[in-house]
C-alpha cells in the first residue's frame, strides 16, 4: 500500500485505499484491552484516539489525535503543538505507526475479507480488525504484562512504564537541547508531551537496571524478562520487525517455536503476539478463555481445552483467534455496554479475566 504524505505541518492524511469499504475507526480501536492501556486515550465524544507516536529518530515523540471524518477516504492525524515542521521522514513514520495500529494494509484487508466470508455475522457487525500498538515491541511487552495478574494491575504497570518513559524523555531532551544550542539547531518539542509519556522502546528499556525497573514500575519477575527482551532487540539477536514482515513466508508454527523459546514467553503470551503480528491460527488460552468455553460452549473439562478450541474454531481456520475474539467481545458488550462508550475511570472494573 502506498502512503501519501501530507505537506501540512499539523495535519496528516492516511489514505484508506481498499480498506475504505470495511473500515470503522470506533470498531477498529475499541475491541481489545490494548486500547485501554496507556498511552492510548479513546475519546468517545469525538470518536477519536489520542496517543504519542515516535518520530524517525526514535528518541522524540509527538502527541497525535487520530480521527476519521464522515465519508472521508482518509484517516486524519492531527499532530499537536509542534514548534517546528515535521520532516517527510517523520510524517512517513507517523503514518506507518497509525497504519499498523489500525491494520490498514492490503494484507490486513485480505485477511478481514477472508474471515468475514467464513463468518457472515462478523461481516454484518463490521468486525475483523483487532487493535494493536504502533510497534510489535510494544505489543510484546504488553502481552507479557497481561499474564498472571488482575486487569487493574496490568493497567497500572503499563501506566508506570509510560510515566517512566516521560521522565527519561525529559532528561534526554535536556541533554539534546544543550547539544542543539551549541550547534545552533532548531529546538523541536511537543508541549503536550509534558502530560503523557510514550510507551518505552527497546533502546530505553535496554539501558535500565532490572532492580530499579522492578521497583519503580512494580513489574515483579517481568522486569527481568522485559529487559532481556529489550537487550536482544538492541543487539540484533532478535529481529522482531523482520519476524513480523516475514511470518507469512513460513509456517506460523515455525514462528511459534522461535518465540516460545524466549524466557517469560508462555503459550498465552506467544499466541497474543502472533495475533498482533496478524497470524490468527492460535487462540490465546488463559483463565478467561476457559471461562468463555465453559459458559458459552459447555466445555467443563480443563484437560481437553486445546481439543475443544480446535473443534469449535477450527472451521474458521486460519482465523480461529478472530472468531474467538468476536464471541468474547460480544459477551463483554452484552455485560458492560459498548466498550467505546465506557468512561476511562471504569476500565479498572473490567478484570484481567474479562479482557486479557
The 8 nearest C-alpha neighbors of each residue, nearest first, counted from 0:
[[1, 104, 105, 2, 16, 103, 106, 17],
 [2, 0, 3, 14, 16, 104, 13, 4],
 [1, 3, 4, 13, 0, 14, 94, 91],
 [4, 2, 1, 5, 13, 14, 12, 91],
 [3, 5, 2, 91, 90, 6, 11, 12],
 [4, 6, 11, 7, 12, 3, 10, 90],
 [7, 5, 8, 4, 11, 87, 10, 90],
 [8, 6, 5, 10, 9, 11, 84, 85],
 [7, 9, 84, 10, 85, 6, 78, 11],
 [8, 10, 78, 7, 77, 79, 11, 81],
 [11, 9, 77, 7, 76, 78, 8, 12],
 [12, 10, 76, 5, 75, 77, 7, 4],
 [11, 13, 75, 74, 73, 5, 76, 14],
 [12, 14, 74, 73, 94, 15, 2, 75],
 [15, 13, 73, 16, 72, 12, 74, 2],
 [16, 14, 19, 18, 73, 72, 17, 13],
 [15, 17, 18, 14, 19, 72, 0, 73],
 [16, 18, 19, 15, 20, 105, 108, 104],
 [19, 17, 15, 16, 20, 21, 22, 108],
 [18, 20, 15, 22, 17, 21, 16, 72],
 [19, 21, 18, 22, 17, 23, 16, 15],
 [22, 20, 19, 18, 125, 23, 108, 111],
 [23, 21, 19, 18, 20, 24, 27, 125],
 [22, 24, 26, 25, 27, 21, 125, 67],
 [25, 23, 27, 26, 28, 22, 67, 66],
 [24, 26, 28, 27, 23, 29, 46, 339],
 [25, 27, 23, 28, 24, 29, 30, 126],
 [26, 28, 24, 128, 25, 23, 130, 101],
 [29, 27, 130, 25, 26, 30, 24, 34],
 [30, 28, 339, 26, 25, 338, 31, 27],
 [29, 31, 28, 129, 26, 130, 328, 27],
 [32, 30, 33, 29, 34, 130, 129, 354],
 [31, 33, 354, 35, 34, 355, 36, 30],
 [34, 32, 36, 31, 35, 131, 130, 132],
 [33, 35, 32, 36, 39, 31, 29, 28],
 [36, 34, 32, 33, 39, 37, 346, 40],
 [35, 37, 33, 34, 154, 39, 38, 157],
 [38, 36, 39, 158, 157, 35, 161, 40],
 [37, 39, 50, 197, 36, 40, 198, 161],
 [40, 38, 37, 50, 36, 34, 49, 35],
 [41, 39, 49, 48, 50, 42, 38, 37],
 [40, 42, 48, 47, 43, 49, 39, 46],
 [43, 41, 47, 44, 46, 45, 48, 40],
 [42, 44, 46, 45, 340, 41, 339, 47],
 [45, 43, 42, 46, 47, 340, 41, 339],
 [44, 46, 47, 43, 42, 66, 48, 41],
 [47, 45, 43, 42, 44, 25, 66, 48],
 [46, 48, 66, 42, 45, 65, 41, 64],
 [49, 47, 41, 65, 64, 40, 42, 66],
 [48, 50, 64, 40, 63, 39, 65, 41],
 [49, 51, 39, 62, 38, 63, 40, 52],
 [52, 50, 62, 61, 197, 60, 63, 53],
 [53, 51, 60, 61, 62, 93, 50, 54],
 [54, 52, 60, 57, 59, 61, 55, 51],
 [55, 53, 89, 57, 56, 59, 60, 92],
 [54, 56, 89, 57, 92, 88, 53, 59],
 [55, 57, 58, 54, 59, 53, 89, 60],
 [58, 56, 55, 54, 53, 59, 60, 200],
 [59, 57, 56, 60, 53, 54, 168, 55],
 [60, 58, 54, 57, 53, 56, 61, 168],
 [61, 59, 53, 52, 54, 51, 58, 62],
 [62, 60, 51, 52, 189, 63, 53, 192],
 [61, 63, 51, 50, 79, 78, 52, 191],
 [62, 64, 78, 77, 49, 50, 51, 79],
 [63, 65, 49, 77, 48, 76, 66, 47],
 [64, 66, 76, 48, 47, 75, 49, 63],
 [67, 65, 47, 75, 74, 68, 76, 64],
 [66, 68, 74, 75, 69, 24, 71, 73],
 [69, 67, 71, 66, 70, 75, 74, 73],
 [68, 70, 71, 67, 72, 66, 73, 23],
 [69, 71, 68, 72, 67, 73, 19, 74],
 [72, 70, 73, 68, 69, 67, 74, 75],
 [71, 73, 15, 14, 70, 19, 74, 16],
 [74, 72, 14, 13, 15, 71, 12, 75],
 [73, 75, 67, 13, 12, 66, 14, 76],
 [76, 74, 12, 66, 65, 67, 11, 73],
 [75, 77, 65, 11, 10, 64, 12, 63],
 [78, 76, 10, 64, 63, 9, 79, 11],
 [79, 77, 63, 9, 10, 62, 76, 64],
 [78, 80, 62, 81, 63, 77, 9, 189],
 [81, 79, 189, 190, 82, 191, 78, 188],
 [80, 82, 189, 83, 79, 188, 84, 187],
 [81, 83, 187, 188, 80, 84, 189, 186],
 [84, 82, 81, 187, 85, 186, 185, 188],
 [83, 85, 8, 86, 81, 82, 9, 7],
 [86, 84, 89, 8, 90, 87, 83, 88],
 [85, 87, 89, 88, 90, 84, 91, 55],
 [86, 88, 90, 89, 91, 85, 4, 6],
 [87, 89, 91, 86, 90, 92, 55, 85],
 [90, 88, 86, 55, 54, 92, 87, 91],
 [91, 89, 87, 93, 88, 92, 94, 86],
 [90, 92, 88, 94, 89, 93, 87, 95],
 [91, 93, 95, 89, 94, 90, 55, 88],
 [94, 92, 90, 96, 95, 91, 89, 97],
 [95, 93, 97, 91, 92, 96, 98, 13],
 [94, 96, 92, 98, 93, 97, 91, 99],
 [97, 95, 133, 99, 93, 98, 94, 92],
 [98, 96, 94, 100, 99, 95, 101, 93],
 [99, 97, 103, 95, 101, 96, 102, 100],
 [98, 100, 102, 96, 97, 101, 133, 95],
 [101, 99, 131, 132, 97, 133, 98, 102],
 [100, 102, 98, 99, 103, 27, 130, 97],
 [103, 101, 99, 98, 100, 107, 104, 128],
 [102, 104, 98, 101, 107, 99, 18, 15],
 [105, 103, 107, 106, 0, 102, 108, 98],
 [104, 106, 108, 107, 109, 0, 103, 17],
 [105, 107, 109, 104, 108, 110, 103, 102],
 [108, 106, 110, 104, 109, 105, 102, 111],
 [109, 107, 105, 111, 110, 106, 18, 104],
 [108, 110, 106, 112, 107, 111, 105, 113],
 [111, 109, 107, 113, 108, 112, 114, 106],
 [112, 110, 108, 114, 127, 109, 113, 115],
 [113, 111, 115, 109, 114, 110, 108, 116],
 [112, 114, 110, 116, 111, 115, 109, 117],
 [115, 113, 117, 111, 116, 112, 110, 118],
 [114, 116, 118, 122, 112, 117, 119, 113],
 [117, 115, 113, 114, 118, 119, 112, 122],
 [116, 118, 114, 115, 315, 119, 113, 314],
 [117, 119, 115, 116, 121, 120, 114, 122],
 [120, 118, 122, 121, 115, 116, 117, 123],
 [121, 119, 123, 122, 118, 124, 115, 125],
 [122, 120, 126, 124, 119, 123, 118, 115],
 [121, 123, 115, 125, 119, 120, 124, 126],
 [124, 122, 120, 121, 125, 119, 126, 115],
 [123, 125, 121, 122, 126, 120, 119, 127],
 [126, 124, 122, 123, 121, 127, 21, 26],
 [127, 125, 121, 124, 122, 128, 26, 325],
 [128, 126, 111, 129, 125, 321, 121, 115],
 [127, 129, 27, 126, 130, 102, 111, 101],
 [130, 128, 30, 27, 127, 131, 31, 28],
 [131, 129, 28, 100, 27, 101, 31, 128],
 [130, 132, 100, 275, 33, 129, 138, 133],
 [131, 133, 100, 134, 138, 137, 135, 130],
 [134, 132, 96, 100, 99, 97, 131, 135],
 [135, 133, 136, 132, 137, 138, 96, 99],
 [134, 136, 138, 137, 139, 132, 239, 240],
 [135, 137, 139, 134, 138, 140, 200, 239],
 [138, 136, 140, 135, 134, 139, 141, 132],
 [137, 139, 135, 141, 136, 140, 132, 142],
 [140, 138, 142, 136, 137, 141, 272, 135],
 [141, 139, 143, 137, 142, 138, 136, 144],
 [140, 142, 144, 138, 143, 139, 137, 145],
 [141, 143, 139, 145, 140, 144, 268, 138],
 [144, 142, 140, 141, 145, 146, 268, 139],
 [143, 145, 141, 142, 146, 153, 140, 221],
 [146, 144, 142, 143, 153, 355, 141, 148],
 [145, 147, 144, 143, 148, 142, 268, 267],
 [148, 146, 145, 149, 144, 351, 143, 285],
 [149, 147, 146, 152, 150, 145, 153, 351],
 [148, 150, 351, 152, 151, 350, 153, 352],
 [351, 149, 151, 350, 153, 152, 154, 148],
 [150, 152, 347, 154, 153, 149, 155, 350],
 [153, 151, 155, 149, 150, 154, 156, 148],
 [152, 154, 150, 156, 151, 155, 144, 145],
 [153, 155, 151, 157, 152, 156, 36, 158],
 [156, 154, 152, 158, 153, 157, 159, 151],
 [157, 155, 159, 153, 158, 154, 216, 152],
 [158, 156, 160, 154, 159, 155, 37, 153],
 [157, 159, 155, 161, 37, 160, 156, 154],
 [160, 158, 162, 156, 216, 157, 161, 155],
 [159, 161, 163, 157, 158, 162, 164, 216],
 [162, 160, 196, 198, 164, 158, 163, 159],
 [163, 161, 159, 165, 164, 160, 196, 158],
 [162, 164, 160, 166, 161, 165, 159, 167],
 [163, 165, 161, 167, 199, 166, 162, 196],
 [164, 166, 196, 168, 162, 163, 167, 169],
 [167, 165, 163, 169, 164, 168, 170, 162],
 [166, 168, 164, 170, 165, 169, 171, 163],
 [169, 167, 171, 165, 170, 166, 172, 164],
 [170, 168, 172, 166, 171, 167, 165, 173],
 [171, 169, 167, 173, 172, 168, 166, 174],
 [170, 172, 168, 174, 169, 173, 167, 175],
 [171, 173, 169, 175, 174, 170, 168, 176],
 [174, 172, 176, 170, 175, 171, 169, 177],
 [173, 175, 177, 171, 172, 176, 178, 170],
 [174, 176, 172, 178, 177, 173, 179, 171],
 [175, 177, 179, 173, 178, 174, 180, 172],
 [178, 176, 174, 180, 175, 179, 181, 173],
 [177, 179, 175, 181, 176, 180, 182, 174],
 [178, 180, 184, 176, 182, 181, 177, 183],
 [181, 179, 183, 177, 182, 178, 176, 184],
 [180, 182, 178, 179, 183, 177, 184, 176],
 [181, 183, 179, 180, 184, 178, 177, 185],
 [184, 182, 180, 181, 179, 185, 178, 186],
 [183, 185, 179, 182, 180, 186, 181, 178],
 [186, 184, 187, 183, 179, 83, 180, 82],
 [185, 187, 184, 188, 176, 179, 82, 83],
 [188, 186, 83, 82, 185, 81, 189, 84],
 [189, 187, 81, 82, 190, 186, 61, 83],
 [188, 190, 81, 80, 192, 191, 61, 79],
 [191, 189, 192, 80, 193, 188, 81, 79],
 [190, 192, 193, 189, 194, 62, 80, 195],
 [193, 191, 195, 190, 194, 189, 196, 62],
 [194, 192, 191, 195, 190, 196, 165, 189],
 [193, 195, 192, 191, 196, 190, 165, 162],
 [196, 194, 192, 193, 197, 165, 191, 38],
 [197, 195, 165, 161, 164, 162, 192, 198],
 [196, 198, 161, 51, 38, 199, 164, 195],
 [197, 199, 161, 200, 164, 38, 160, 196],
 [200, 198, 164, 203, 197, 204, 161, 160],
 [199, 201, 203, 202, 204, 198, 136, 137],
 [200, 202, 229, 204, 203, 205, 233, 232],
 [203, 201, 205, 200, 204, 233, 206, 229],
 [202, 204, 200, 201, 205, 206, 199, 207],
 [203, 205, 201, 207, 206, 202, 229, 226],
 [206, 204, 230, 229, 202, 226, 207, 203],
 [205, 207, 204, 203, 202, 208, 230, 226],
 [208, 206, 204, 205, 209, 212, 203, 211],
 [207, 209, 211, 210, 212, 206, 226, 205],
 [208, 210, 212, 211, 223, 222, 213, 207],
 [211, 209, 213, 212, 208, 214, 222, 223],
 [210, 212, 214, 208, 213, 209, 215, 207],
 [213, 211, 209, 215, 210, 214, 216, 208],
 [212, 214, 218, 210, 217, 222, 211, 219],
 [215, 213, 211, 217, 212, 216, 210, 218],
 [214, 216, 212, 213, 217, 211, 159, 163],
 [215, 217, 159, 218, 213, 214, 156, 212],
 [218, 216, 213, 214, 219, 215, 156, 212],
 [219, 217, 213, 221, 222, 216, 220, 156],
 [218, 220, 221, 213, 217, 222, 214, 223],
 [221, 219, 222, 223, 218, 224, 213, 263],
 [220, 222, 224, 219, 218, 223, 225, 143],
 [223, 221, 225, 213, 220, 218, 224, 209],
 [224, 222, 226, 221, 225, 220, 209, 227],
 [223, 225, 227, 221, 222, 226, 263, 228],
 [226, 224, 228, 222, 227, 223, 221, 229],
 [227, 225, 229, 228, 223, 205, 224, 204],
 [228, 226, 224, 230, 225, 229, 223, 231],
 [227, 229, 225, 231, 226, 230, 224, 232],
 [230, 228, 201, 205, 226, 232, 231, 227],
 [231, 229, 205, 233, 227, 232, 228, 234],
 [232, 230, 234, 236, 228, 237, 233, 229],
 [231, 233, 237, 235, 229, 230, 234, 236],
 [232, 234, 230, 235, 231, 229, 202, 201],
 [235, 233, 231, 232, 236, 230, 237, 229],
 [234, 236, 232, 237, 233, 238, 231, 230],
 [235, 237, 231, 234, 232, 238, 233, 230],
 [238, 236, 232, 235, 231, 239, 234, 228],
 [239, 237, 241, 240, 235, 232, 242, 236],
 [240, 238, 242, 241, 237, 243, 135, 136],
 [239, 241, 243, 242, 238, 244, 135, 136],
 [242, 240, 244, 243, 238, 239, 245, 246],
 [241, 243, 239, 245, 240, 244, 246, 238],
 [242, 244, 240, 241, 245, 276, 246, 239],
 [245, 243, 241, 242, 246, 240, 247, 276],
 [244, 246, 242, 248, 247, 243, 241, 249],
 [247, 245, 248, 249, 243, 242, 244, 251],
 [246, 248, 249, 245, 250, 251, 244, 278],
 [249, 247, 246, 245, 250, 244, 251, 242],
 [250, 248, 247, 246, 251, 253, 245, 254],
 [251, 249, 252, 253, 247, 254, 248, 246],
 [250, 252, 254, 253, 255, 249, 246, 278],
 [251, 253, 255, 250, 254, 256, 249, 257],
 [254, 252, 256, 251, 250, 255, 257, 249],
 [255, 253, 257, 251, 252, 256, 258, 246],
 [254, 256, 252, 258, 253, 257, 259, 251],
 [257, 255, 253, 259, 254, 258, 252, 260],
 [258, 256, 254, 255, 259, 260, 253, 261],
 [257, 259, 255, 260, 256, 261, 269, 254],
 [258, 260, 256, 261, 264, 257, 255, 265],
 [261, 259, 258, 257, 262, 256, 264, 265],
 [262, 260, 259, 264, 258, 263, 257, 228],
 [263, 261, 264, 224, 260, 259, 265, 227],
 [262, 264, 224, 265, 261, 221, 143, 268],
 [265, 263, 262, 259, 268, 261, 269, 266],
 [264, 266, 268, 267, 259, 269, 263, 262],
 [267, 265, 269, 268, 270, 264, 259, 283],
 [266, 268, 283, 270, 269, 284, 265, 271],
 [269, 267, 271, 265, 142, 270, 266, 264],
 [268, 270, 272, 266, 271, 267, 264, 273],
 [269, 271, 283, 273, 267, 272, 281, 268],
 [272, 270, 274, 268, 269, 273, 283, 267],
 [273, 271, 275, 269, 274, 270, 139, 268],
 [272, 274, 276, 278, 270, 275, 271, 269],
 [273, 275, 271, 278, 277, 279, 272, 276],
 [276, 274, 272, 273, 277, 131, 271, 138],
 [277, 275, 273, 274, 243, 278, 272, 135],
 [276, 278, 274, 275, 279, 273, 107, 243],
 [277, 279, 273, 274, 276, 280, 251, 275],
 [280, 278, 318, 320, 274, 281, 319, 277],
 [279, 281, 317, 319, 318, 320, 278, 316],
 [280, 282, 270, 279, 320, 283, 319, 273],
 [281, 283, 320, 284, 270, 319, 280, 323],
 [284, 282, 267, 270, 271, 281, 285, 266],
 [285, 283, 288, 267, 282, 286, 289, 266],
 [286, 284, 288, 287, 289, 267, 283, 355],
 [285, 287, 289, 288, 290, 352, 284, 291],
 [288, 286, 352, 290, 289, 285, 291, 353],
 [287, 289, 291, 285, 284, 290, 286, 292],
 [288, 290, 286, 292, 287, 291, 293, 285],
 [291, 289, 287, 293, 288, 292, 294, 286],
 [290, 292, 288, 294, 293, 289, 295, 287],
 [293, 291, 296, 289, 298, 295, 290, 294],
 [292, 294, 298, 297, 290, 291, 299, 296],
 [295, 293, 291, 292, 297, 296, 290, 298],
 [296, 294, 292, 291, 293, 297, 298, 290],
 [295, 297, 292, 298, 293, 294, 291, 311],
 [296, 298, 293, 294, 295, 299, 292, 291],
 [299, 297, 293, 292, 296, 300, 307, 304],
 [300, 298, 293, 297, 301, 292, 289, 303],
 [301, 299, 302, 303, 298, 304, 293, 297],
 [300, 302, 304, 303, 299, 289, 298, 305],
 [301, 303, 300, 304, 305, 306, 299, 307],
 [302, 304, 306, 301, 305, 300, 307, 298],
 [305, 303, 307, 301, 306, 302, 308, 300],
 [306, 304, 308, 307, 303, 309, 302, 284],
 [305, 307, 303, 309, 304, 308, 310, 311],
 [308, 306, 310, 304, 305, 309, 311, 303],
 [309, 307, 305, 311, 310, 306, 312, 304],
 [308, 310, 313, 306, 307, 312, 311, 305],
 [309, 311, 307, 308, 313, 312, 306, 314],
 [312, 310, 308, 309, 313, 307, 314, 296],
 [311, 313, 319, 314, 309, 315, 308, 310],
 [314, 312, 309, 315, 316, 310, 311, 319],
 [313, 315, 312, 316, 311, 310, 319, 309],
 [314, 316, 313, 319, 318, 312, 317, 117],
 [317, 315, 318, 313, 319, 314, 280, 312],
 [316, 318, 280, 319, 315, 279, 313, 278],
 [319, 317, 316, 279, 315, 321, 280, 320],
 [318, 320, 312, 280, 322, 315, 316, 321],
 [319, 321, 282, 279, 323, 322, 318, 281],
 [322, 320, 324, 323, 318, 319, 325, 279],
 [323, 321, 325, 319, 320, 324, 318, 326],
 [324, 322, 320, 326, 321, 325, 319, 327],
 [323, 325, 327, 321, 326, 322, 328, 320],
 [324, 326, 322, 328, 327, 323, 321, 329],
 [327, 325, 329, 323, 324, 328, 330, 322],
 [326, 328, 324, 330, 325, 329, 323, 331],
 [329, 327, 331, 325, 330, 326, 324, 332],
 [330, 328, 332, 326, 327, 331, 333, 325],
 [329, 331, 333, 327, 328, 332, 326, 334],
 [332, 330, 328, 334, 333, 329, 335, 327],
 [333, 331, 336, 335, 337, 329, 334, 330],
 [332, 334, 330, 331, 336, 335, 329, 337],
 [333, 335, 331, 332, 336, 330, 329, 337],
 [336, 334, 332, 331, 333, 337, 338, 341],
 [335, 337, 332, 333, 334, 338, 331, 340],
 [336, 338, 332, 339, 340, 335, 341, 333],
 [339, 337, 341, 340, 29, 336, 332, 30],
 [338, 340, 337, 29, 341, 43, 25, 41],
 [341, 339, 338, 337, 43, 342, 336, 44],
 [342, 340, 338, 339, 343, 345, 337, 346],
 [341, 343, 344, 345, 340, 346, 43, 339],
 [342, 344, 345, 346, 341, 35, 347, 40],
 [343, 345, 342, 346, 347, 341, 348, 35],
 [346, 344, 343, 348, 347, 342, 341, 349],
 [347, 345, 348, 343, 344, 349, 35, 342],
 [346, 348, 151, 349, 345, 350, 150, 344],
 [349, 347, 345, 346, 350, 151, 344, 150],
 [348, 350, 347, 346, 353, 351, 150, 354],
 [349, 351, 150, 353, 352, 149, 348, 151],
 [150, 350, 352, 149, 355, 353, 354, 349],
 [353, 351, 287, 350, 355, 354, 286, 150],
 [352, 354, 350, 351, 349, 355, 287, 331],
 [355, 353, 32, 351, 352, 350, 31, 349],
 [354, 351, 352, 145, 353, 32, 150, 287]]
